[in-house]
């Protein structure tokens, strides 16, 4: 199988796994969510790669809907780390190096941390140190036509949306709390550019901040509903469902 074919298989399997996670969050999916995804897959390796792609969001049903993590599901997540081990070291942060390895490192840490929380095992991936996303963006508005810091930063935070869950906390979450305006501007900009998946991923951070009681420049609830209705595949649907669950307590508190 060529690299392009492998990537296509991984993406298709990740979409299927996102649907399973969405069903579990809604109370539709039965037991052994992750394990059954691997067992029923025509390509088990692609199914294991999908676990790494969906990442920490596989634990959303356990965090937000009181689902129980079964031992076979925990083992399937461990197997995904065995077959696709994270790099031993992460390249230097921008501007000395690319951001992508840091994003992957944070996402792997989030999956590992929640796995340890629900399974009682050890954390498989240590928390990254010195990640560039923890840097607060400046106030530049990009009026000179170039991408401003908040634009790049908000997109990067969108790539880290699986960390926008109540069971996690760390430098990335602290960065989000320091810069709600940058997140609001990033989500709005993505909507205007019709990049709805990015808009939804950034909006998840706003939903998490709302759930924490933060004062925000905009109400994320209408934006979540708008993006949900626009659609965009299983991944966006899962993001929207998670954001909706996060916002539910905040809406009750305002009532």
Secondary structure, DSSP 4 states (H G I P E B T S, - for coil): --HHHHHHHHHHHHHHHHHHHHHHHTT---S-HHHHHHHT-SSHHHHHHHHHHHGGGGGHHHHHS-PPPPHHHHHHHHHHHHHTPPPSS-PPPTTSS-SHHHHHHHHHHHHHHHHHHHH----SSPPPSS-GGGSPP-----TTSSPPHHHHHHHHHHHTGGG-STT--SHHHHHHHH-HHHHHHHHHHHHHTT-HHHHHHHHHHHHHHHHTT---SS-HHHHHHHHHHH---HHHHHHHHHHHHHHHHHHHHH-
